[in-house]
Amino acid sequence: PESVPLHLFGAGHPLTIPFAIALGCDSFDSASYMLYAKQLRYITEDGTRNLSDIELFPCNCEICSKYTPEKLRQLEETTKINELAIHNLYAIKLEVDKVKQAIHEGRLWEYVIKKARAHPKLFEMIDVMTENYEFLGLGTPKFKERAIFLYDKYDQFRPEIQSFHKIVRKFKSKKKKLLITKESSTKPGYLSPEYLALKKKVKDFDSFQVCQYSPHLGLIPIEISDMFPAAHHVASRIKYIPEEFTEFEKTWEDFFKKNKFLEIHYDKKDEFLKYFVKILPKEIKKKSFG
């Protein structure tokens, strides 16, 4: 039951804690801080280091501020282990606090994806995250105070993005002509200079269903461009590969099945959009406004 806290035994490393929390764990316990110390291993935010290999401490805790690596290595064995254990415990506590702050800011997804890049094997966790987006969505707020950040193809599986896709897949328009443009930098789309300029440029503008699009969010009907996260995201301005955006394709197909457009107007220089226009039925007329 969701009301019962989920405890995870033996999870005491900064690399595993964020993923455990993202997947629903509420509390942890571990003796790793001491077990690692007995092996003279120093915990960092992205792994562990043998004390003998460290030239400078990448930490400002009371132990790392008190000793240089060389001085810590020269301590009597029991003292050395105990001091190293204190640092390790500090590193674990710091990671828990970082995750709490990420949750507070609504950026747990961004934080977890960033942590996944700390090691090639850990990067495999991204597949776990993207394959279980429906489960992750159960604990994700429908609205957030801050804009979410979108970087690459993996972000199309964010729970907030998936929620928006579901809304668009049910969207129905009475209009027979569709006009699609890239999403504007100003949000919501209907307040953007690009939209207002298009409104003046296109004849019979009111006869068109207007959509902006984002590789991550898919189609964004202008009427709902003020919804979260359509109006509350920042995306990297890079060249995206259309074949990698499977959620865009699903929404694209559902949107055209739900609506009976006779014409689609788009910029034929837009390589990303051209890929999806090609899969439309032949009876839909394709016209350029670019």
Backbone hydrogen bonds, N-H to C=O, Kabsch-Sander energy under -0.5 kcal/mol:
donor,donor_aa,acceptor,acceptor_aa,energy
4,V,1,P,-1.5
7,H,5,P,-0.6
8,L,27,S,-2.5
9,F,7,H,-0.5
10,G,29,D,-1.6
11,A,8,L,-0.6
11,A,29,D,-1.0
12,G,10,G,-0.9
16,T,13,H,-1.3
17,I,13,H,-2.0
20,A,16,T,-2.3
21,I,17,I,-2.3
22,A,18,P,-2.4
23,L,19,F,-1.8
24,G,21,I,-1.7
25,C,20,A,-2.7
26,D,6,L,-2.9
27,S,6,L,-1.6
29,D,8,L,-1.2
34,M,31,A,-0.9
35,L,31,A,-2.6
36,Y,32,S,-3.1
37,A,33,Y,-1.0
38,K,34,M,-2.4
39,Q,35,L,-0.8
39,Q,36,Y,-0.7
40,L,37,A,-1.9
41,R,36,Y,-2.7
42,Y,49,R,-3.6
43,I,41,R,-0.5
44,T,47,G,-3.1
47,G,44,T,-1.0
49,R,42,Y,-2.4
51,L,40,L,-2.8
53,D,50,N,-2.2
54,I,51,L,-1.2
59,C,57,F,-0.6
65,S,61,C,-2.2
66,K,62,E,-0.9
67,Y,63,I,-2.2
72,L,68,T,-2.4
73,R,69,P,-2.1
74,Q,70,E,-1.1
75,L,72,L,-1.1
80,K,76,E,-2.9
81,I,77,E,-2.4
82,N,78,T,-2.4
83,E,79,T,-2.6
84,L,80,K,-2.4
85,A,81,I,-2.3
86,I,82,N,-1.8
87,H,83,E,-1.8
88,N,84,L,-2.5
89,L,85,A,-2.5
90,Y,86,I,-2.2
91,A,87,H,-2.6
92,I,88,N,-2.0
93,K,89,L,-2.5
94,L,90,Y,-2.7
95,E,91,A,-1.7
96,V,92,I,-2.0
97,D,93,K,-2.2
98,K,94,L,-2.2
99,V,95,E,-2.2
100,K,96,V,-2.2
101,Q,97,D,-2.2
102,A,98,K,-2.2
103,I,99,V,-2.4
104,H,100,K,-2.4
105,E,101,Q,-2.1
106,G,103,I,-1.1
107,R,102,A,-3.4
111,Y,107,R,-2.2
112,V,108,L,-2.8
113,I,109,W,-2.5
114,K,110,E,-2.0
115,K,111,Y,-2.2
116,A,112,V,-1.9
117,R,113,I,-0.6
117,R,114,K,-1.0
118,A,115,K,-1.9
119,H,116,A,-0.8
123,F,119,H,-1.9
124,E,121,K,-1.0
125,M,122,L,-2.2
126,I,123,F,-1.7
127,D,124,E,-1.0
128,V,124,E,-0.8
129,M,125,M,-2.3
130,T,126,I,-2.8
131,E,127,D,-2.3
132,N,128,V,-1.0
133,Y,130,T,-0.8
136,L,132,N,-2.3
137,G,133,Y,-1.8
138,L,134,E,-0.6
138,L,135,F,-1.2
139,G,136,L,-1.0
140,T,137,G,-1.1
148,I,232,H,-2.2
150,L,234,V,-2.8
155,D,152,D,-1.5
156,Q,153,K,-1.3
157,F,154,Y,-1.6
158,R,155,D,-1.3
162,Q,158,R,-2.5
163,S,159,P,-2.0
164,F,160,E,-1.4
165,H,161,I,-2.2
166,K,162,Q,-2.0
167,I,163,S,-1.4
168,V,164,F,-2.3
169,R,165,H,-2.3
170,K,166,K,-0.5
170,K,167,I,-1.0
171,F,168,V,-1.2
177,K,207,S,-0.7
178,L,263,E,-2.3
179,L,209,Q,-2.8
180,I,265,H,-2.6
181,T,211,C,-2.0
183,E,213,Y,-2.0
191,L,188,P,-1.9
192,S,189,G,-1.7
196,L,192,S,-2.2
197,A,193,P,-2.4
198,L,194,E,-2.1
199,K,195,Y,-2.1
200,K,196,L,-1.1
201,K,197,A,-1.8
202,V,198,L,-2.6
205,F,202,V,-0.8
207,S,204,D,-2.2
208,F,205,F,-1.9
209,Q,177,K,-3.3
210,V,208,F,-0.7
211,C,179,L,-2.9
212,Q,220,I,-2.4
213,Y,181,T,-1.2
214,S,218,G,-2.3
218,G,214,S,-2.8
220,I,212,Q,-3.5
222,I,210,V,-2.6
224,I,221,P,-1.9
225,S,222,I,-1.2
227,M,224,I,-1.6
231,A,227,M,-2.4
232,H,229,P,-1.2
234,V,148,I,-2.4
236,S,150,L,-1.9
238,I,236,S,-1.5
240,Y,238,I,-0.7
244,E,241,I,-1.8
245,F,242,P,-1.7
246,T,244,E,-1.1
249,E,245,F,-1.6
250,K,246,T,-2.0
251,T,247,E,-2.3
252,W,248,F,-2.7
253,E,249,E,-2.5
254,D,250,K,-2.4
255,F,251,T,-2.7
256,F,252,W,-1.8
257,K,253,E,-1.6
258,K,254,D,-2.3
259,N,255,F,-1.4
261,F,259,N,-0.6
262,L,176,K,-3.4
263,E,176,K,-1.6
264,I,285,K,-2.8
265,H,178,L,-3.5
266,Y,287,K,-2.4
268,K,266,Y,-0.8
270,D,267,D,-2.0
271,E,269,K,-1.1
274,K,270,D,-2.3
275,Y,271,E,-1.2
276,F,272,F,-0.7
276,F,273,L,-0.7
277,V,273,L,-2.2
278,K,274,K,-1.6
279,I,276,F,-0.9
280,L,277,V,-1.6
284,I,281,P,-1.5
285,K,262,L,-2.7
285,K,283,E,-0.6
287,K,264,I,-2.9
287,K,285,K,-0.6
289,F,266,Y,-1.0
290,G,266,Y,-0.6
